[in-house]
Amino acid sequence: QSFCHRLQHDMYFLTSNSRLNEQVVDKIILQLNRVYPQILTNTEAEKFRNPKASLHTRLSDLIKHLQKNGERHCQEFYRALQINAEQLYNDLPSRKILKTTDPTEIDTDKEKYMLNDRGPVFFLACFSVAAGFALFWYCCNSDAKVIGRSRRILGFSPIIIGRHVRNICMLYLEDMSRN
């Protein structure tokens, strides 16, 4: 959606109920006057800052003027609005539409901190299964050298897997070496 269409959509919101006060409108006009490339000339800025006209009229005329001059001018208005009235900028109807247009879009801020939602227990379970398969594959090999190495490894493992499990594995290895 172009900035001009967004500004047309937001015009009623910005001009109603005195959402913008005199100071903020003056800051926006001055910023548009000082931005490179200059969005408003000095005479246009003076016209839109005229205290004799009502704020509603000046703001409406400013928005119409920006829409008439093109996309870049409208974009700079939004930038000035964001700098000078950030809360109002975040509450714009066009911003709410932009936030809810694509529900399948990935929230990159959330994605930076969350690699997966399963947590450390899932990782430990997967790692344990992989380690168990590796140990099983290593122990079930019929080569006698492998069984001797397994016996040495399992001999040092009461700390890791417990004495009862170690004894069962050692009995299994002895049975394998006999066959």
KENUSE-737096 format. One record per residue: residue number from 0; residue in one letter; x, y, z of N, C-alpha, C in turn. Coordinates in nm, 3 decimals. Last residue first. Layout:
N
NULUM   pos   code     neast    nnorth       nup    caeast   canorth      caup     ceast    cnorth       cup
NULUM   NUM      A         X         Y         Z         X         Y         Z         X         Y         Z
...
This chain:
179
NULUM   pos   code     neast    nnorth       nup    caeast   canorth      caup     ceast    cnorth       cup
NULUM   178      N     2.965    -6.641     2.245     2.903    -6.689     2.119     2.994    -6.665     2.008
NULUM   177      R     3.112    -6.515     2.439     3.109    -6.660     2.439     3.057    -6.715     2.307
NULUM   176      S     3.058    -6.247     2.398     3.194    -6.293     2.371     3.201    -6.447     2.369
NULUM   175      M     2.794    -6.227     2.477     2.827    -6.203     2.336     2.964    -6.258     2.303
NULUM   174      D     2.816    -6.266     2.749     2.740    -6.363     2.670     2.774    -6.349     2.521
NULUM   173      E     2.959    -6.038     2.811     3.021    -6.167     2.835     2.950    -6.275     2.754
NULUM   172      L     2.770    -5.842     2.749     2.894    -5.848     2.673     2.964    -5.981     2.690
NULUM   171      Y     2.578    -5.898     2.946     2.543    -5.908     2.804     2.668    -5.920     2.719
NULUM   170      L     2.722    -5.835     3.174     2.676    -5.972     3.154     2.641    -5.995     3.007
NULUM   169      M     2.756    -5.559     3.126     2.875    -5.646     3.132     2.836    -5.793     3.112
NULUM   168      C     2.489    -5.471     3.144     2.562    -5.458     3.017     2.685    -5.548     3.015
NULUM   167      I     2.440    -5.528     3.413     2.360    -5.592     3.309     2.433    -5.587     3.176
NULUM   166      N     2.627    -5.356     3.534     2.636    -5.502     3.554     2.557    -5.577     3.448
NULUM   165      R     2.529    -5.105     3.453     2.661    -5.149     3.410     2.674    -5.301     3.423
NULUM   164      V     2.287    -5.099     3.588     2.285    -5.100     3.441     2.419    -5.148     3.389
NULUM   163      H     2.389    -5.092     3.849     2.300    -5.200     3.806     2.297    -5.210     3.654
NULUM   162      R     2.549    -4.857     3.863     2.609    -4.989     3.879     2.519    -5.101     3.826
NULUM   161      G     2.517    -4.590     3.620     2.475    -4.662     3.740     2.529    -4.804     3.742
NULUM   160      I     2.605    -4.429     3.415     2.480    -4.503     3.396     2.436    -4.583     3.517
NULUM   159      I     2.824    -4.270     3.528     2.734    -4.221     3.423     2.601    -4.296     3.421
NULUM   158      I     2.955    -4.416     3.723     2.916    -4.279     3.752     2.809    -4.233     3.654
NULUM   157      P     3.015    -4.654     3.603     2.913    -4.652     3.709     2.869    -4.511     3.745
NULUM   156      S     3.202    -4.677     3.380     3.076    -4.603     3.366     2.980    -4.608     3.483
NULUM   155      F     3.427    -4.824     3.343     3.443    -4.691     3.402     3.312    -4.612     3.410
NULUM   154      G     3.333    -5.049     3.216     3.396    -5.064     3.347     3.411    -4.931     3.418
NULUM   153      L     3.256    -4.962     2.965     3.151    -4.986     3.063     3.208    -5.007     3.204
NULUM   152      I     3.515    -4.954     2.850     3.435    -4.832     2.863     3.328    -4.850     2.970
NULUM   151      R     3.590    -5.223     2.862     3.670    -5.121     2.929     3.590    -4.993     2.952
NULUM   150      R     3.389    -5.338     2.708     3.401    -5.379     2.847     3.483    -5.276     2.924
NULUM   149      S     3.444    -5.226     2.462     3.318    -5.194     2.529     3.327    -5.228     2.676
NULUM   148      R     3.684    -5.349     2.401     3.681    -5.203     2.422     3.554    -5.162     2.496
NULUM   147      G     3.591    -5.610     2.371     3.693    -5.578     2.472     3.695    -5.430     2.503
NULUM   146      I     3.417    -5.575     2.155     3.363    -5.618     2.283     3.462    -5.588     2.394
NULUM   145      V     3.597    -5.510     1.953     3.497    -5.412     1.992     3.440    -5.447     2.129
NULUM   144      K     3.737    -5.745     1.922     3.808    -5.624     1.966     3.710    -5.521     2.019
NULUM   143      A     3.547    -5.922     1.822     3.596    -5.943     1.958     3.668    -5.819     2.012
NULUM   142      D     3.253    -5.826     1.647     3.399    -5.827     1.649     3.449    -5.834     1.794
NULUM   141      S     2.985    -5.792     1.639     3.035    -5.924     1.677     3.186    -5.932     1.681
NULUM   140      N     2.818    -5.519     1.788     2.907    -5.562     1.683     2.974    -5.692     1.727
NULUM   139      C     2.678    -5.423     2.000     2.624    -5.539     1.929     2.712    -5.587     1.815
NULUM   138      C     2.806    -5.193     2.090     2.812    -5.314     2.172     2.767    -5.439     2.096
NULUM   137      Y     2.749    -5.007     1.891     2.888    -5.035     1.926     2.900    -5.166     2.001
NULUM   136      W     2.476    -5.002     1.901     2.543    -5.041     1.776     2.687    -5.081     1.805
NULUM   135      F     2.440    -4.904     2.163     2.385    -5.034     2.124     2.456    -5.086     1.998
NULUM   134      L     2.560    -4.651     2.140     2.614    -4.750     2.232     2.567    -4.891     2.197
NULUM   133      A     2.386    -4.536     1.950     2.530    -4.548     1.922     2.594    -4.653     2.012
NULUM   132      F     2.142    -4.544     2.087     2.158    -4.618     1.962     2.306    -4.637     1.928
NULUM   131      G     2.211    -4.372     2.303     2.171    -4.511     2.327     2.185    -4.596     2.202
NULUM   130      A     2.256    -4.132     2.170     2.366    -4.195     2.241     2.335    -4.342     2.269
NULUM   129      A     1.994    -4.087     2.075     2.106    -4.102     1.981     2.224    -4.170     2.048
NULUM   128      V     1.857    -4.067     2.319     1.820    -4.171     2.223     1.934    -4.194     2.125
NULUM   127      S     1.986    -3.842     2.426     1.992    -3.971     2.495     1.957    -4.085     2.401
NULUM   126      F     1.915    -3.643     2.244     2.055    -3.677     2.261     2.070    -3.814     2.327
NULUM   125      C     1.638    -3.636     2.287     1.692    -3.672     2.155     1.838    -3.714     2.165
NULUM   124      A     1.638    -3.553     2.557     1.575    -3.679     2.517     1.629    -3.725     2.383
NULUM   123      L     1.765    -3.304     2.543     1.826    -3.413     2.620     1.767    -3.549     2.582
NULUM   122      F     1.576    -3.163     2.385     1.713    -3.183     2.338     1.779    -3.299     2.411
NULUM   121      F     1.355    -3.169     2.557     1.346    -3.233     2.426     1.486    -3.261     2.371
NULUM   120      V     1.457    -3.016     2.766     1.421    -3.156     2.791     1.410    -3.233     2.659
NULUM   119      P     1.491    -2.756     2.666     1.608    -2.840     2.689     1.575    -2.987     2.714
NULUM   118      G     1.237    -2.677     2.412     1.311    -2.663     2.536     1.422    -2.764     2.553
NULUM   117      R     1.062    -2.628     2.201     1.053    -2.755     2.273     1.132    -2.754     2.403
NULUM   116      D     1.066    -2.422     2.023     0.982    -2.406     2.142     0.976    -2.532     2.227
NULUM   115      N     1.380    -2.298     1.902     1.265    -2.386     1.894     1.188    -2.375     2.025
NULUM   114      L     1.496    -2.044     1.924     1.534    -2.132     1.815     1.430    -2.240     1.794
NULUM   113      M     1.427    -1.732     2.008     1.368    -1.863     2.024     1.404    -1.951     1.905
NULUM   112      Y     1.535    -1.486     1.951     1.557    -1.541     2.084     1.509    -1.685     2.099
NULUM   111      K     1.465    -1.427     1.690     1.603    -1.409     1.732     1.631    -1.482     1.862
NULUM   110      E     1.190    -1.453     1.674     1.272    -1.560     1.618     1.418    -1.549     1.661
NULUM   109      K     1.097    -1.212     1.767     1.075    -1.330     1.849     1.167    -1.443     1.804
NULUM   108      D     1.175    -1.053     1.554     1.221    -1.021     1.688     1.207    -1.141     1.780
NULUM   107      T     1.042    -1.163     1.335     1.187    -1.179     1.344     1.239    -1.144     1.482
NULUM   106      D     0.772    -1.345     1.294     0.812    -1.231     1.375     0.961    -1.245     1.403
NULUM   105      I     0.670    -1.438     0.976     0.750    -1.473     1.093     0.790    -1.345     1.165
NULUM   104      E     0.338    -1.440     0.854     0.470    -1.379     0.855     0.541    -1.411     0.986
NULUM   103      T     0.082    -1.523     0.854     0.184    -1.628     0.842     0.325    -1.572     0.847
NULUM   102      P    -0.085    -1.303     0.856    -0.071    -1.378     0.980     0.036    -1.486     0.974
NULUM   101      D    -0.060    -1.004     0.724    -0.008    -1.136     0.694     0.012    -1.216     0.822
NULUM   100      T    -0.193    -0.775     0.834    -0.222    -0.820     0.698    -0.175    -0.963     0.673
NULUM    99      T    -0.158    -0.649     1.077    -0.241    -0.768     1.075    -0.265    -0.823     0.935
NULUM    98      K     0.002    -0.427     1.034     0.046    -0.526     1.133    -0.033    -0.656     1.121
NULUM    97      L    -0.147    -0.280     0.852    -0.019    -0.337     0.809     0.028    -0.445     0.905
NULUM    96      I    -0.357    -0.201     1.018    -0.386    -0.288     0.903    -0.258    -0.356     0.857
NULUM    95      K    -0.219    -0.036     1.191    -0.285    -0.155     1.245    -0.318    -0.253     1.134
NULUM    94      R    -0.141     0.163     1.014    -0.038     0.082     1.080    -0.099    -0.045     1.137
NULUM    93      S    -0.384     0.277     0.948    -0.308     0.209     0.842    -0.196     0.123     0.902
NULUM    92      P    -0.461     0.395     1.194    -0.537     0.283     1.137    -0.459     0.207     1.029
NULUM    91      L    -0.204     0.466     1.434    -0.269     0.496     1.307    -0.345     0.374     1.254
NULUM    90      D    -0.057     0.424     1.662    -0.202     0.403     1.670    -0.275     0.430     1.539
NULUM    89      N     0.201     0.500     1.605     0.175     0.357     1.627     0.026     0.325     1.630
NULUM    88      Y     0.164     0.777     1.595     0.207     0.705     1.475     0.176     0.555     1.488
NULUM    87      L     0.112     0.831     1.861     0.006     0.852     1.763     0.038     0.777     1.634
NULUM    86      Q     0.367     0.770     1.962     0.249     0.697     2.010     0.133     0.710     1.912
NULUM    85      E     0.534     0.958     1.829     0.548     0.815     1.806     0.425     0.735     1.850
NULUM    84      A     0.563     1.230     1.713     0.447     1.178     1.786     0.441     1.027     1.767
NULUM    83      N     0.808     1.280     1.586     0.752     1.381     1.676     0.632     1.334     1.757
NULUM    82      I     0.873     1.053     1.434     0.975     1.116     1.519     0.910     1.205     1.625
NULUM    81      Q     0.636     0.999     1.297     0.694     0.897     1.384     0.795     0.959     1.481
NULUM    80      L     0.606     1.233     1.150     0.505     1.196     1.250     0.561     1.094     1.348
NULUM    79      A     0.825     1.212     0.980     0.818     1.324     1.076     0.717     1.294     1.186
NULUM    78      R     0.745     0.982     0.839     0.870     0.980     0.915     0.869     1.091     1.021
NULUM    77      Y     0.512     1.076     0.718     0.505     0.965     0.815     0.631     0.958     0.900
NULUM    76      F     0.627     1.271     0.554     0.530     1.310     0.657     0.519     1.201     0.763
NULUM    75      E     0.780     1.113     0.385     0.850     1.202     0.478     0.755     1.253     0.588
NULUM    74      Q     0.571     0.993     0.242     0.661     0.911     0.322     0.735     0.997     0.425
NULUM    73      C     0.466     1.212     0.109     0.383     1.142     0.208     0.470     1.057     0.300
NULUM    72      H     0.682     1.272    -0.059     0.635     1.371     0.036     0.551     1.306     0.147
NULUM    71      R     0.698     1.039    -0.217     0.811     1.078    -0.131     0.767     1.177    -0.023
NULUM    70      E     0.451     1.045    -0.361     0.482     0.939    -0.265     0.591     0.979    -0.166
NULUM    69      G     0.307     1.378    -0.416     0.361     1.245    -0.445     0.402     1.161    -0.326
NULUM    68      N     0.164     1.614    -0.408     0.304     1.619    -0.451     0.370     1.482    -0.463
NULUM    67      K    -0.086     1.551    -0.309    -0.079     1.604    -0.445     0.066     1.599    -0.498
NULUM    66      Q    -0.025     1.484    -0.049    -0.078     1.381    -0.139    -0.066     1.424    -0.284
NULUM    65      L     0.052     1.736     0.049     0.150     1.627     0.042     0.104     1.516    -0.052
NULUM    64      H    -0.194     1.872     0.037    -0.077     1.922    -0.037     0.027     1.811    -0.055
NULUM    63      K    -0.347     1.724     0.216    -0.386     1.730     0.075    -0.269     1.775    -0.012
NULUM    62      I    -0.203     1.782     0.452    -0.214     1.643     0.405    -0.253     1.640     0.258
NULUM    61      L    -0.239     2.062     0.469    -0.105     2.002     0.461    -0.111     1.861     0.403
NULUM    60      D    -0.516     2.081     0.497    -0.450     2.139     0.379    -0.311     2.081     0.360
NULUM    59      S    -0.545     1.955     0.748    -0.612     1.900     0.629    -0.546     1.951     0.501
NULUM    58      L    -0.397     2.134     0.907    -0.355     1.995     0.895    -0.418     1.929     0.773
NULUM    57      R    -0.547     2.370     0.878    -0.405     2.366     0.839    -0.358     2.224     0.817
NULUM    56      T    -0.796     2.287     0.983    -0.785     2.333     0.844    -0.640     2.325     0.797
NULUM    55      H    -0.726     2.225     1.250    -0.790     2.125     1.164    -0.774     2.163     1.017
NULUM    54      L    -0.634     2.471     1.345    -0.542     2.357     1.335    -0.597     2.251     1.241
NULUM    53      S    -0.744     2.762     1.164    -0.762     2.657     1.266    -0.666     2.541     1.240
NULUM    52      A    -0.537     3.050     1.102    -0.623     2.940     1.055    -0.634     2.835     1.166
NULUM    51      K    -0.353     3.203     1.238    -0.488     3.259     1.217    -0.587     3.151     1.171
NULUM    50      P    -0.102     3.089     1.242    -0.186     3.071     1.361    -0.328     3.126     1.345
NULUM    49      N     0.044     2.910     0.988    -0.031     3.033     1.013    -0.124     3.015     1.133
NULUM    48      R     0.182     2.698     0.893     0.203     2.732     1.034     0.127     2.858     1.075
NULUM    47      F     0.128     2.686     0.626     0.072     2.579     0.710     0.093     2.604     0.859
NULUM    46      K     0.270     2.915     0.541     0.125     2.904     0.518     0.063     2.801     0.611
NULUM    45      E     0.532     2.848     0.605     0.469     2.962     0.672     0.317     2.957     0.658
NULUM    44      A     0.565     2.636     0.425     0.575     2.611     0.568     0.510     2.725     0.647
NULUM    43      E     0.545     2.772     0.183     0.446     2.670     0.216     0.447     2.641     0.366
NULUM    42      T     0.774     2.934     0.202     0.642     2.998     0.195     0.531     2.898     0.228
NULUM    41      N     0.979     2.741     0.209     0.961     2.832     0.322     0.822     2.896     0.320
NULUM    40      T     0.851     2.422     0.090     0.929     2.544     0.076     0.902     2.634     0.196
NULUM    39      L     0.871     2.089     0.197     0.793     2.213     0.196     0.888     2.331     0.178
NULUM    38      I     1.085     1.916     0.142     0.948     1.876     0.110     0.857     1.998     0.101
NULUM    37      Q     1.408     1.916     0.028     1.309     1.998     0.098     1.169     1.963     0.050
NULUM    36      P     1.563     1.597     0.042     1.526     1.719    -0.029     1.410     1.788     0.041
NULUM    35      Y     1.614     1.709     0.367     1.670     1.710     0.232     1.621     1.588     0.158
NULUM    34      V     1.403     1.899     0.584     1.449     1.770     0.533     1.511     1.789     0.394
NULUM    33      R     1.283     2.135     0.661     1.429     2.123     0.674     1.487     1.995     0.617
NULUM    32      N     1.012     2.106     0.626     1.076     2.221     0.564     1.228     2.206     0.563
NULUM    31      L     0.955     1.891     0.783     0.934     1.877     0.639     0.999     1.992     0.562
NULUM    30      Q     1.010     2.015     1.030     1.093     1.903     0.984     1.078     1.882     0.834
NULUM    29      L     0.805     2.204     1.038     0.945     2.247     1.036     1.037     2.135     0.989
NULUM    28      I     0.584     2.030     1.049     0.599     2.122     0.935     0.744     2.170     0.925
NULUM    27      I     0.633     1.902     1.294     0.625     1.822     1.171     0.648     1.912     1.049
NULUM    26      K     0.620     2.121     1.469     0.744     2.044     1.458     0.746     1.962     1.329
NULUM    25      D     0.352     2.196     1.431     0.459     2.289     1.395     0.593     2.216     1.380
NULUM    24      V     0.227     1.970     1.536     0.206     2.003     1.395     0.316     2.099     1.348
NULUM    23      V     0.312     1.993     1.803     0.352     1.876     1.724     0.336     1.905     1.575
NULUM    22      Q     0.190     2.236     1.880     0.335     2.219     1.885     0.383     2.103     1.797
NULUM    21      E    -0.089     2.189     1.851    -0.020     2.293     1.773     0.131     2.269     1.767
NULUM    20      N    -0.156     1.830     1.854    -0.166     1.966     1.906    -0.081     2.061     1.821
NULUM    19      L    -0.356     1.573     1.726    -0.230     1.645     1.716    -0.249     1.786     1.772
NULUM    18      R    -0.618     1.514     1.791    -0.514     1.415     1.822    -0.375     1.478     1.817
NULUM    17      S    -0.873     1.642     1.788    -0.750     1.711     1.832    -0.641     1.613     1.873
NULUM    16      N    -1.077     1.493     1.662    -1.061     1.492     1.809    -0.930     1.551     1.860
NULUM    15      S    -0.921     1.440     1.340    -1.035     1.437     1.432    -0.991     1.441     1.578
NULUM    14      T    -0.701     1.423     1.178    -0.764     1.554     1.193    -0.878     1.555     1.294
NULUM    13      L    -0.621     1.155     1.185    -0.527     1.259     1.227    -0.595     1.393     1.255
NULUM    12      F    -0.847     1.020     1.087    -0.796     0.988     1.220    -0.707     1.101     1.272
NULUM    11      Y    -0.863     1.125     0.829    -0.972     1.149     0.924    -0.925     1.126     1.068
NULUM    10      M    -0.616     1.023     0.720    -0.646     1.167     0.728    -0.754     1.197     0.832
NULUM     9      D    -0.559     0.761     0.669    -0.535     0.811     0.805    -0.577     0.956     0.826
NULUM     8      H    -0.614     0.733     0.397    -0.687     0.648     0.492    -0.676     0.704     0.635
NULUM     7      Q    -0.425     0.906     0.295    -0.567     0.933     0.270    -0.653     0.855     0.370
NULUM     6      L    -0.197     0.772     0.375    -0.224     0.905     0.431    -0.370     0.945     0.410
NULUM     5      R    -0.217     0.541     0.221    -0.219     0.530     0.367    -0.255     0.664     0.431
NULUM     4      H    -0.190     0.653    -0.030    -0.315     0.586     0.005    -0.328     0.572     0.157
NULUM     3      C     0.074     0.749    -0.004    -0.035     0.842    -0.033    -0.171     0.782     0.002
NULUM     2      F     0.222     0.517     0.035     0.212     0.613     0.145     0.100     0.713     0.122
NULUM     1      S     0.062     0.217    -0.090     0.147     0.335    -0.103     0.124     0.430     0.015
NULUM     0      Q     0.085    -0.117     0.000     0.000     0.000     0.000     0.090     0.123     0.000
